[in-house]
Amino acid sequence: MNIPSDLKYTKDHEWVRIEGNNATIGITDFAQKELGDIVFVEIETEGEEVESGEVFGTVEAVKTVSDLFMPLKGKVLEKNPEIDDKPEMVNDDPYGSGWMIRIKILDTTAIETLLSAENYKSLVE
């Protein structure tokens, strides 16, 4: 299982790449494998402020629909425009081209609550 050490993680299986005051967010390799073939991603929070722990979108797989939870309080700057037409990118490259949203972080203190790669690995193995 791929768990990049340069990212932060949540217990809800989102990953966070922090870049200054901004962050890119997606679902982990573990999550995409558990969901199976992803057929649709819905994110309607672009331009909105979303609290940590709130739902920012959903992922629909062949067998189920799963909520996407915001790991940090932030303003959604953009969603990945390519996953509308190619949701399978989330399965193919969850940490690269399959990213979900980019945010401006509004509460940096919450970064400390995110899991390290090592802690996330312990959670899923």
Rosetta blueprint (number, residue, H / E / L):
1 M L
2 N L
3 I L
4 P L
5 S L
6 D L
7 L L
8 K E
9 Y E
10 T L
11 K L
12 D L
13 H L
14 E E
15 W E
16 V E
17 R E
18 I E
19 E E
20 G L
21 N L
22 N E
23 A E
24 T E
25 I E
26 G E
27 I E
28 T L
29 D H
30 F H
31 A H
32 Q H
33 K H
34 E H
35 L H
36 G L
37 D L
38 I E
39 V E
40 F E
41 V E
42 E E
43 I L
44 E L
45 T L
46 E L
47 G L
48 E L
49 E E
50 V E
51 E L
52 S L
53 G L
54 E L
55 V E
56 F E
57 G E
58 T E
59 V E
60 E E
61 A E
62 V L
63 K L
64 T L
65 V E
66 S E
67 D E
68 L E
69 F E
70 M L
71 P L
72 L L
73 K L
74 G E
75 K E
76 V E
77 L E
78 E E
79 K E
80 N L
81 P H
82 E H
83 I H
84 D L
85 D L
86 K L
87 P L
88 E L
89 M H
90 V H
91 N H
92 D H
93 D L
94 P L
95 Y L
96 G L
97 S L
98 G L
99 W L
100 M L
101 I E
102 R E
103 I E
104 K E
105 I E
106 L L
107 D L
108 T H
109 T H
110 A H
111 I H
112 E H
113 T H
114 L L
115 L E
116 S L
117 A H
118 E H
119 N H
120 Y H
121 K H
122 S H
123 L H
124 V H
125 E L
